[in-house]
């Protein structure tokens, strides 16, 4: 039963950690961020940060590795949004 739990844990980790990467890719390719919500990005970053700390405290790599990737993706979205919004204003 533990092997089955590990498989589902790994699948959950992979899907959770990659949830924002398609949006990062689309934003980078189109250079459009108008429809991205700052609130969603900030909540995503906070969520990732809190889960990273929790995972480190519990010594659970499924949690901290997954959420490190999530945090990276949402941080990239924030950077792209700031960059492309600044260009639109010029």
N, CA, C and O atoms as a MOPAC input file, in Angstrom:
PM7 MOZYME 1SCF
protein

 N      0.82200 1    -1.19500 1     0.00000 1
 C      0.00000 1     0.00000 1     0.00000 1
 C      0.86600 1     1.26000 1     0.00000 1
 O      0.48200 1     2.27500 1    -0.58100 1
 N      2.03500 1     1.20000 1     0.64900 1
 C      2.91800 1     2.36000 1     0.68600 1
 C      3.40000 1     2.73400 1    -0.70500 1
 O      3.52100 1     3.91900 1    -1.01600 1
 N      3.67800 1     1.74800 1    -1.54500 1
 C      4.12100 1     2.03700 1    -2.90600 1
 C      3.04100 1     2.78800 1    -3.67700 1
 O      3.34900 1     3.72000 1    -4.42100 1
 N      1.78000 1     2.39300 1    -3.50900 1
 C      0.67500 1     3.06800 1    -4.16800 1
 C      0.56700 1     4.51100 1    -3.66800 1
 O      0.33100 1     5.42800 1    -4.45400 1
 N      0.73600 1     4.70300 1    -2.38300 1
 C      0.69900 1     6.04800 1    -1.80800 1
 C      1.83300 1     6.90100 1    -2.36500 1
 O      1.63500 1     8.07800 1    -2.66500 1
 N      3.01200 1     6.31900 1    -2.50500 1
 C      4.15600 1     7.05400 1    -3.06000 1
 C      3.90900 1     7.44200 1    -4.50700 1
 O      4.26400 1     8.54400 1    -4.92400 1
 N      3.30700 1     6.55100 1    -5.27400 1
 C      3.00400 1     6.85300 1    -6.67900 1
 C      2.03000 1     8.02900 1    -6.76500 1
 O      2.24200 1     8.96000 1    -7.54200 1
 N      0.96700 1     7.98200 1    -5.96700 1
 C      0.00000 1     9.08300 1    -5.98900 1
 C      0.61500 1    10.36700 1    -5.43000 1
 O      0.30500 1    11.46000 1    -5.90400 1
 N      1.47100 1    10.24000 1    -4.44100 1
 C      2.16700 1    11.41200 1    -3.90800 1
 C      3.05500 1    12.04800 1    -4.96000 1
 O      3.09200 1    13.27100 1    -5.09300 1
 N      3.77200 1    11.21600 1    -5.71100 1
 C      4.63200 1    11.71600 1    -6.77700 1
 C      3.80800 1    12.36700 1    -7.88400 1
 O      4.15900 1    13.44600 1    -8.36400 1
 N      2.71900 1    11.72300 1    -8.29300 1
 C      1.85500 1    12.30300 1    -9.33400 1
 C      1.26400 1    13.63400 1    -8.86900 1
 O      1.20000 1    14.59000 1    -9.64200 1
 N      0.84100 1    13.69600 1    -7.62600 1
 C      0.33100 1    14.94600 1    -7.07800 1
 C      1.40300 1    16.02000 1    -7.04500 1
 O      1.13600 1    17.18100 1    -7.35700 1
 N      2.59800 1    15.64000 1    -6.67400 1
 C      3.70800 1    16.59000 1    -6.61600 1
 C      4.03500 1    17.14300 1    -8.00300 1
 O      4.24500 1    18.34600 1    -8.16300 1
 N      4.07500 1    16.27000 1    -8.99200 1
 C      4.39200 1    16.69900 1   -10.36300 1
 C      3.32100 1    17.64800 1   -10.89300 1
 O      3.64300 1    18.70000 1   -11.44700 1
 N      2.05100 1    17.28500 1   -10.72800 1
 C      0.99300 1    18.14400 1   -11.26500 1
 C      0.90700 1    19.46200 1   -10.49900 1
 O      0.68300 1    20.50600 1   -11.11100 1
 N      1.07600 1    19.44300 1    -9.19600 1
 C      1.00400 1    20.67500 1    -8.40700 1
 C      2.16600 1    21.60500 1    -8.72800 1
 O      1.98800 1    22.81800 1    -8.83100 1
 N      3.35000 1    21.03400 1    -8.88500 1
 C      4.52500 1    21.87700 1    -9.10200 1
 C      4.55900 1    22.48400 1   -10.49700 1
 O      5.25500 1    23.47400 1   -10.72200 1
 N      3.82900 1    21.91300 1   -11.42200 1
 C      3.86200 1    22.43200 1   -12.79600 1
 C      2.62300 1    23.25100 1   -13.15700 1
 O      2.47600 1    23.67000 1   -14.30500 1
 N      1.74300 1    23.48100 1   -12.20400 1
 C      0.46300 1    24.11300 1   -12.49600 1
 C      0.60000 1    25.50700 1   -13.12900 1
 O     -0.22400 1    25.86700 1   -13.96900 1
 N      1.59700 1    26.28600 1   -12.76000 1
 C      1.73900 1    27.63600 1   -13.29600 1
 C      2.68600 1    27.71900 1   -14.49800 1
 O      2.72500 1    28.75400 1   -15.16300 1
 N      3.44000 1    26.67600 1   -14.79300 1
 C      4.41300 1    26.76200 1   -15.88100 1
 C      3.78700 1    26.96900 1   -17.26600 1
 O      4.38400 1    27.67800 1   -18.07600 1
 N      2.62200 1    26.39400 1   -17.58500 1
 C      2.01800 1    26.73200 1   -18.87900 1
 C      1.68500 1    28.22500 1   -18.99400 1
 O      1.80600 1    28.80600 1   -20.07300 1
 N      1.27100 1    28.83500 1   -17.89900 1
 C      0.97800 1    30.27100 1   -17.91900 1
 C      2.25900 1    31.08700 1   -18.06100 1
 O      2.27100 1    32.10500 1   -18.75300 1
 N      3.33400 1    30.64900 1   -17.41300 1
 C      4.63000 1    31.31900 1   -17.56300 1
 C      5.05900 1    31.26300 1   -19.02700 1
 O      5.47900 1    32.27300 1   -19.59200 1
 N      4.95600 1    30.09900 1   -19.63200 1
 C      5.35800 1    29.92100 1   -21.03100 1
 C      4.52300 1    30.80800 1   -21.95100 1
 O      5.07200 1    31.49800 1   -22.81000 1
 N      3.20900 1    30.79500 1   -21.78100 1
 C      2.33000 1    31.60500 1   -22.63000 1
 C      2.62100 1    33.09300 1   -22.45700 1
 O      2.65000 1    33.84400 1   -23.43200 1
 N      2.83200 1    33.50800 1   -21.22700 1
 C      3.13300 1    34.91300 1   -20.95100 1
 C      4.45200 1    35.31800 1   -21.59300 1
 O      4.56000 1    36.39700 1   -22.17500 1
 N      5.43400 1    34.46600 1   -21.48700 1
 C      6.74500 1    34.76300 1   -22.07400 1
 C      6.64900 1    34.85000 1   -23.59100 1
 O      7.25100 1    35.73400 1   -24.20000 1
 N      5.89600 1    33.93800 1   -24.20600 1
 C      5.77200 1    33.92600 1   -25.66900 1
 C      4.95100 1    35.11200 1   -26.19000 1
 O      5.33800 1    35.73500 1   -27.17800 1
 N      3.82600 1    35.43200 1   -25.54200 1
 C      2.93900 1    36.48500 1   -26.04100 1
 C      3.30200 1    37.86500 1   -25.50700 1
 O      2.91800 1    38.87900 1   -26.09000 1
 N      4.03500 1    37.90700 1   -24.40800 1
 C      4.41000 1    39.15100 1   -23.74600 1
 C      3.17100 1    39.94500 1   -23.30900 1
 O      3.19900 1    41.17500 1   -23.25400 1
 N      2.09400 1    39.23300 1   -23.00200 1
 C      0.85200 1    39.84500 1   -22.55000 1
 C      0.53300 1    39.35800 1   -21.13800 1
 O      0.51800 1    38.15800 1   -20.86700 1
 N      0.27800 1    40.31400 1   -20.25000 1
 C     -0.01900 1    39.95800 1   -18.86100 1
 C     -1.27100 1    40.64900 1   -18.34300 1
 O     -1.59800 1    40.54300 1   -17.16100 1
 N     -1.96800 1    41.35200 1   -19.21500 1
 C     -3.12400 1    42.14000 1   -18.79600 1
 C     -4.14300 1    41.30800 1   -18.01500 1
 O     -4.71400 1    41.79000 1   -17.03700 1
 N     -4.37200 1    40.07800 1   -18.43300 1
 C     -5.39600 1    39.24300 1   -17.80600 1
 C     -4.91200 1    38.46500 1   -16.58600 1
 O     -5.69000 1    37.73900 1   -15.96800 1
 N     -3.64200 1    38.61000 1   -16.23700 1
 C     -3.12500 1    37.93700 1   -15.04600 1
 C     -3.44000 1    38.76900 1   -13.81200 1
 O     -3.19800 1    39.97600 1   -13.78900 1
 N     -3.97500 1    38.12800 1   -12.79800 1
 C     -4.33100 1    38.80800 1   -11.55900 1
 C     -3.13000 1    38.83700 1   -10.61200 1
 O     -2.52600 1    37.80300 1   -10.32500 1
 N     -2.79300 1    40.04000 1   -10.13100 1
 C     -1.73200 1    40.15600 1    -9.13900 1
 C     -2.08100 1    39.36800 1    -7.88000 1
 O     -1.21300 1    38.75300 1    -7.26000 1
 N     -3.36300 1    39.39300 1    -7.51000 1
 C     -3.77600 1    38.68300 1    -6.29900 1
 C     -3.52200 1    37.18200 1    -6.42100 1
 O     -3.05200 1    36.55100 1    -5.47400 1
 N     -3.82900 1    36.61700 1    -7.57300 1
 C     -3.57900 1    35.18600 1    -7.79800 1
 C     -2.09300 1    34.87500 1    -7.71300 1
 O     -1.69500 1    33.87300 1    -7.12000 1
 N     -1.28200 1    35.72700 1    -8.30200 1
 C      0.17000 1    35.52300 1    -8.27500 1
 C      0.69200 1    35.60000 1    -6.84100 1
 O      1.48400 1    34.75600 1    -6.42100 1
 N      0.25500 1    36.60000 1    -6.09900 1
 C      0.71500 1    36.77000 1    -4.71500 1
 C      0.25600 1    35.61000 1    -3.84100 1
 O      1.03000 1    35.09600 1    -3.03400 1
 N     -0.99700 1    35.19600 1    -3.99500 1
 C     -1.48400 1    34.04600 1    -3.22300 1
 C     -0.68900 1    32.78800 1    -3.57600 1
 O     -0.35400 1    32.00000 1    -2.69200 1
 N     -0.38600 1    32.59500 1    -4.85600 1
 C      0.42400 1    31.44800 1    -5.28000 1
 C      1.80700 1    31.46600 1    -4.65700 1
 O      2.31700 1    30.43100 1    -4.22700 1
 N      2.41600 1    32.65600 1    -4.60900 1
 C      3.74500 1    32.77000 1    -3.99500 1
 C      3.68000 1    32.48700 1    -2.49100 1
 O      4.51200 1    31.75200 1    -1.96000 1
 N      2.70300 1    33.06300 1    -1.81700 1
 C      2.55400 1    32.81900 1    -0.38500 1
 C      2.27100 1    31.34400 1    -0.09900 1
 O      2.83900 1    30.76000 1     0.82400 1
 N      1.39600 1    30.76000 1    -0.89000 1
 C      1.07600 1    29.33600 1    -0.73300 1
 C      2.34000 1    28.48800 1    -0.85500 1
 O      2.60300 1    27.62800 1    -0.01500 1
 N      3.11400 1    28.73600 1    -1.90000 1
 C      4.35600 1    27.99200 1    -2.08800 1
 C      5.30900 1    28.17400 1    -0.91700 1
 O      5.87800 1    27.20500 1    -0.41300 1
 N      5.48200 1    29.42100 1    -0.48600 1
 C      6.39300 1    29.71100 1     0.62700 1
 C      5.97400 1    28.98100 1     1.90500 1
 O      6.80000 1    28.34400 1     2.55800 1
 N      4.69200 1    29.07500 1     2.25800 1
 C      4.21200 1    28.42800 1     3.48100 1
 C      4.39100 1    26.91500 1     3.42800 1
 O      4.78700 1    26.29900 1     4.41700 1
 N      4.09800 1    26.31200 1     2.26300 1
 C      4.26000 1    24.86500 1     2.13000 1
 C      5.73000 1    24.45200 1     2.13700 1
 O      6.06900 1    23.37500 1     2.62500 1
 N      6.60000 1    25.30200 1     1.59800 1
 C      8.04200 1    24.99900 1     1.64800 1
 C      8.50200 1    24.93300 1     3.10400 1
 O      9.17700 1    23.98600 1     3.50700 1
 N      8.13600 1    25.93400 1     3.87700 1
 C      8.52400 1    25.95800 1     5.29500 1
 C      7.94900 1    24.74600 1     6.01900 1
 O      8.65600 1    24.08600 1     6.78100 1
 N      6.68000 1    24.45100 1     5.78700 1
 C      6.05500 1    23.29300 1     6.41900 1
 C      6.78200 1    22.00400 1     6.02300 1
 O      7.08500 1    21.17200 1     6.87800 1
 N      7.06000 1    21.84200 1     4.72800 1
 C      7.74800 1    20.63900 1     4.25800 1
 C      9.14100 1    20.49500 1     4.84400 1
 O      9.57400 1    19.38900 1     5.16700 1
 N      9.84800 1    21.62000 1     4.98300 1
 C     11.18000 1    21.56400 1     5.59200 1
 C     11.08900 1    21.19900 1     7.07000 1
 O     11.89700 1    20.41900 1     7.57400 1
 N     10.11000 1    21.76200 1     7.75700 1
 C      9.94500 1    21.43100 1     9.17700 1
 C      9.57500 1    19.96400 1     9.37400 1
 O      9.97600 1    19.35100 1    10.36300 1
 N      8.81500 1    19.40000 1     8.44400 1
 C      8.40900 1    17.99400 1     8.51900 1
 C      9.41700 1    17.06100 1     7.84400 1
 O      9.27400 1    15.83900 1     7.88200 1
 N     10.44700 1    17.66500 1     7.22200 1
 C     11.46100 1    16.90900 1     6.47200 1
 C     10.81300 1    16.04500 1     5.38300 1
 O     11.18600 1    14.88600 1     5.19800 1
 N      9.85400 1    16.61300 1     4.67700 1
 C      9.11000 1    15.89500 1     3.64300 1
 C      9.43900 1    16.47000 1     2.26700 1
 O      8.91500 1    17.51900 1     1.89200 1
 N     10.30800 1    15.78700 1     1.51300 1
 C     10.70700 1    16.31700 1     0.20700 1
 C      9.55000 1    16.42100 1    -0.79100 1
 O      9.58200 1    17.28600 1    -1.66600 1
 N      8.53700 1    15.56700 1    -0.68300 1
 C      7.37800 1    15.70000 1    -1.57000 1
 C      6.77800 1    17.09500 1    -1.43100 1
 O      6.36300 1    17.70200 1    -2.41900 1
 N      6.73600 1    17.58600 1    -0.23000 1
 C      6.11600 1    18.88900 1     0.01700 1
 C      7.05600 1    20.03100 1    -0.35000 1
 O      6.65300 1    20.93400 1    -1.08300 1
 N      8.29700 1    20.01900 1     0.13800 1
 C      9.14000 1    21.18300 1    -0.09800 1
 C      9.67900 1    21.27200 1    -1.52600 1
 O      9.85000 1    22.38100 1    -2.03300 1
 N      9.94900 1    20.17000 1    -2.18100 1
 C     10.41600 1    20.23900 1    -3.57200 1
 C      9.27900 1    20.70200 1    -4.48200 1
 O      9.46900 1    21.58400 1    -5.32000 1
 N      8.10600 1    20.10800 1    -4.31500 1
 C      6.93600 1    20.48500 1    -5.10100 1
 C      6.66800 1    21.98100 1    -4.99500 1
 O      6.47600 1    22.65800 1    -6.00500 1
 N      6.65600 1    22.47700 1    -3.79900 1
 C      6.28900 1    23.86800 1    -3.58500 1
 C      7.41600 1    24.83800 1    -3.89800 1
 O      7.16200 1    26.01900 1    -4.13300 1
 N      8.63900 1    24.37000 1    -3.90500 1
 C      9.73600 1    25.20700 1    -4.39400 1
 C      9.53600 1    25.47400 1    -5.88400 1
 O      9.72100 1    26.59800 1    -6.34900 1
 N      9.15900 1    24.43500 1    -6.62800 1
 C      8.88600 1    24.62500 1    -8.05500 1
 C      7.68300 1    25.53700 1    -8.27600 1
 O      7.70400 1    26.38700 1    -9.16700 1
 N      6.64600 1    25.36900 1    -7.48000 1
 C      5.47200 1    26.24100 1    -7.55600 1
 C      5.86900 1    27.68900 1    -7.25800 1
 O      5.44300 1    28.60900 1    -7.95700 1
 N      6.67400 1    27.88700 1    -6.23200 1
 C      7.12200 1    29.23200 1    -5.87100 1
 C      7.94100 1    29.85700 1    -7.00600 1
 O      7.77600 1    31.03800 1    -7.31100 1
 N      8.80500 1    29.08200 1    -7.61900 1
 C      9.60500 1    29.57400 1    -8.74900 1
 C      8.69900 1    30.00400 1    -9.89600 1
 O      8.89800 1    31.07000 1   -10.47800 1
 N      7.70200 1    29.17800 1   -10.22300 1
 C      6.80200 1    29.50200 1   -11.32400 1
 C      6.01100 1    30.77600 1   -11.05300 1
 O      5.88200 1    31.62200 1   -11.93800 1
 N      5.48300 1    30.92100 1    -9.84500 1
 C      4.70700 1    32.12600 1    -9.55100 1
 C      5.60600 1    33.35600 1    -9.47300 1
 O      5.17700 1    34.45500 1    -9.82700 1
 N      6.83400 1    33.18900 1    -9.02000 1
 C      7.78500 1    34.30300 1    -9.01100 1
 C      8.11300 1    34.72500 1   -10.43800 1
 O      8.20100 1    35.91800 1   -10.72800 1
 N      8.29300 1    33.75800 1   -11.32700 1
 C      8.52600 1    34.08700 1   -12.74100 1
 C      7.33800 1    34.84100 1   -13.33000 1
 O      7.52400 1    35.79600 1   -14.08400 1
 N      6.12900 1    34.42500 1   -12.99600 1
 C      4.94100 1    35.14200 1   -13.46300 1
 C      4.94500 1    36.58200 1   -12.95800 1
 O      4.63300 1    37.50400 1   -13.71000 1
 N      5.29400 1    36.77700 1   -11.70200 1
 C      5.33900 1    38.12800 1   -11.14300 1
 C      6.37600 1    38.98300 1   -11.87200 1
 O      6.11500 1    40.14500 1   -12.18600 1
 N      7.53400 1    38.41900 1   -12.13600 1
 C      8.58600 1    39.14000 1   -12.85400 1
 C      8.12300 1    39.51200 1   -14.25900 1
 O      8.29700 1    40.65000 1   -14.69400 1
 N      7.53700 1    38.55400 1   -14.96200 1
 C      7.06000 1    38.82200 1   -16.31800 1
 C      5.94100 1    39.85600 1   -16.32200 1
 O      5.91600 1    40.73800 1   -17.18100 1
 N      5.02500 1    39.75700 1   -15.38100 1
 C      3.92700 1    40.72500 1   -15.30900 1
 C      4.47000 1    42.12900 1   -15.08200 1
 O      4.05900 1    43.07400 1   -15.75600 1
 N      5.38800 1    42.26600 1   -14.13900 1
 C      5.98000 1    43.58100 1   -13.86000 1
 C      6.72500 1    44.10100 1   -15.08500 1
 O      6.59800 1    45.27300 1   -15.43800 1
 N      7.49300 1    43.24400 1   -15.72700 1
 C      8.28900 1    43.64100 1   -16.89400 1
 C      7.39500 1    44.08900 1   -18.04700 1
 O      7.62300 1    45.14900 1   -18.62900 1
 N      6.38800 1    43.29500 1   -18.37800 1
 C      5.55800 1    43.60400 1   -19.53800 1
 C      4.55900 1    44.71400 1   -19.25300 1
 O      4.16400 1    45.42500 1   -20.17700 1
 N      4.14000 1    44.88400 1   -18.01300 1
 C      3.28600 1    46.02300 1   -17.67800 1
 C      4.06600 1    47.32200 1   -17.77800 1
 O      3.53600 1    48.33900 1   -18.22700 1
 N      5.32300 1    47.29000 1   -17.36000 1
 C      6.17200 1    48.48700 1   -17.45100 1
 C      6.38200 1    48.88200 1   -18.91000 1
 O      6.39100 1    50.07100 1   -19.22800 1
 N      6.55000 1    47.91500 1   -19.79400 1
 C      6.72800 1    48.19900 1   -21.21700 1
 C      5.47300 1    48.77700 1   -21.83500 1
 O      5.55000 1    49.63000 1   -22.71900 1
 N      4.29700 1    48.31400 1   -21.37300 1
 C      3.03400 1    48.83900 1   -21.91200 1
 C      2.84800 1    50.30100 1   -21.58000 1
 O      2.25100 1    51.04300 1   -22.35900 1
 N      3.35100 1    50.72500 1   -20.43500 1
 C      3.17700 1    52.11300 1   -19.99700 1
 C      4.03100 1    53.08200 1   -20.77500 1
 O      3.71500 1    54.27000 1   -20.84200 1
 N      5.10300 1    52.60200 1   -21.36500 1
 C      6.02100 1    53.49300 1   -22.10300 1
 C      5.45100 1    53.94700 1   -23.40800 1
 O      6.10000 1    54.69600 1   -24.13800 1

